[in-house]
Amino acid sequence: MKSDIQIQEDVMEQLRWEPFLQASEIGVAVHHGIVTLSGHVDSYAKKLTAENATKKIAGVKAIAEDIQLGVSPAFNKTDTEIAETVLTALKWHSAVQEEKIKIKVENGVVRLEGEVEWDYQRTNAKSAIENLTGVRSVINLITVKPKVTVEGIGQKISAAFHRSATIDSGRISAEVAGNKVTLYGKVRTLAEKEDAETAAWSAPGVRSVINKLEVEVPEYAFED
């Protein structure tokens, strides 16, 4: 089984590999496969990058994210300025129905509410604003209310799994009940677990995804 020290070394190496990050800003601790990220960065996007990089590492069972965000005073913005910037970003994003989204900003935390037809529109609304200056975090409460008829969801999800280069479709099953999908099986990394969930959300008519996929801890052979 992969040791905590090996996982720590792999996570640290992955963080050094990310051009957007300064690995020296982020601390990595591992206990029983659970990775704790700590430190101080100057943007919300860097927090997300560090977390996503960690999810790629085999053996990581879960992540406790304790990275602190501190924006330089030179880039501080008022909530009103942030709200105006968010509105503009959503307006110019072709995959977002900005007229169906309500925005609230408090102390740099952006809250999104409203209804869209597809999950990718909900996801893109968050992605469009999380890198904006002054944004400390994004709470995405947008709901999906599809107009399409729910048919063949299971087949569409299975096809999406087979198309993906990062998903081992033979080890994952999708159980569909109405417009709710439950995922079962084993995956190699947290990143693969999230990719499978994203693929399920992309099927038309899906309004709920319950991800019961288990991250499998790899076995390693050691020589004496």
Helices and strands as residue ranges (DSSP letters): H 4-17, G 23-25, E 26-31, E 34-41, H 44-55, E 62-69, G 73-75, H 79-91, G 98-100, E 101-106, E 109-116, H 119-127, E 137-140, E 143-144, H 153-163, G 169-171, E 172-177, E 180-187, H 190-201, E 208-211, E 214-215
